[in-house]
């Protein structure tokens, strides 16, 4: 399934459009899932039609809930990148 992941060239275009990751809390917590991995998880769910809760952790994309939350946090940025007028 790795051949279906976001290419380096596409990621280079998308990365600058995404909001900056929030800083980690002083209390610690889990490390943030990398945005590129989360995007690959989002695309996997959309491509396969599985429910967010069924995203296999073994793929390394984070949990389905993490990917869903990330998608909700990126309104407009990904659509703008896909737009033919965005360059």
C-alpha positions as CSV (number, residue, x, y, z in Angstrom):
1,X,0.0,0.0,0.0
2,X,3.0,2.3,0.4
3,X,3.0,3.0,-3.4
4,X,-0.3,4.9,-2.8
5,X,1.3,7.3,-0.3
6,X,1.9,11.0,-0.9
7,X,5.0,11.5,-3.0
8,X,7.8,13.7,-1.9
9,X,7.0,16.2,-4.7
10,X,3.4,16.5,-3.7
11,X,4.3,16.7,0.0
12,X,6.7,19.5,-0.7
13,X,3.7,21.5,-2.2
14,X,1.3,20.6,0.6
15,X,3.5,21.0,3.6
16,X,3.7,24.8,3.4
17,X,-0.1,25.1,3.2
18,X,-0.8,23.2,6.4
19,X,-1.0,25.1,9.7
20,X,2.0,24.9,12.0
21,X,1.9,22.1,14.5
22,X,1.0,23.2,18.0
23,X,3.8,23.1,20.6
24,X,3.8,20.2,22.9
25,X,2.5,20.7,26.4
26,X,4.9,21.0,29.3
27,X,3.0,18.1,30.8
28,X,4.2,15.8,28.1
29,X,1.8,13.4,26.5
30,X,2.2,11.3,23.3
31,X,4.4,12.6,20.5
32,X,2.4,14.1,17.7
33,X,1.9,12.0,14.6
34,X,3.8,13.5,11.7
35,X,1.5,15.5,9.3
36,X,2.6,13.5,6.3
37,X,1.8,10.2,8.0
38,X,-1.6,11.6,9.1
39,X,-2.3,12.7,5.5
40,X,-1.5,9.2,4.3
41,X,-3.9,7.8,6.9
42,X,-6.6,10.2,5.7
43,X,-6.1,9.2,2.1
44,X,-6.1,5.5,3.0
45,X,-9.4,5.8,4.8
46,X,-11.0,7.8,1.9
47,X,-9.6,5.5,-0.7
48,X,-10.6,2.2,1.0
49,X,-13.9,3.4,2.4
50,X,-13.2,1.9,5.8
51,X,-14.4,3.6,9.0
52,X,-12.0,5.9,10.8
53,X,-12.0,3.6,13.7
54,X,-10.8,0.7,11.5
55,X,-7.6,2.4,10.3
56,X,-4.9,-0.3,11.0
57,X,-2.3,1.1,13.5
58,X,0.3,-1.2,11.9
59,X,0.4,1.1,8.9
60,X,2.0,3.8,11.0
61,X,-0.4,6.6,10.1
62,X,-1.6,7.1,13.7
63,X,-5.1,6.2,14.9
64,X,-8.2,6.8,12.8
65,X,-9.3,9.4,15.3
66,X,-6.0,11.2,15.0
67,X,-6.3,11.3,11.2
68,X,-9.9,12.5,11.5
69,X,-9.0,15.2,13.9
70,X,-6.2,16.4,11.7
71,X,-8.5,16.5,8.7
72,X,-10.9,18.6,10.7
73,X,-8.0,20.9,11.7
74,X,-7.0,21.6,8.1
75,X,-10.1,23.2,6.6
76,X,-9.5,24.7,3.2
77,X,-5.7,24.2,3.0
78,X,-5.8,20.9,1.3
79,X,-8.6,22.0,-1.1
80,X,-6.6,25.1,-2.0
81,X,-3.6,23.0,-2.8
82,X,-5.6,20.8,-5.1
83,X,-7.2,23.8,-6.9
84,X,-6.0,24.4,-10.5
85,X,-5.6,28.1,-9.8
86,X,-3.3,27.5,-6.8
87,X,-0.2,27.2,-9.1
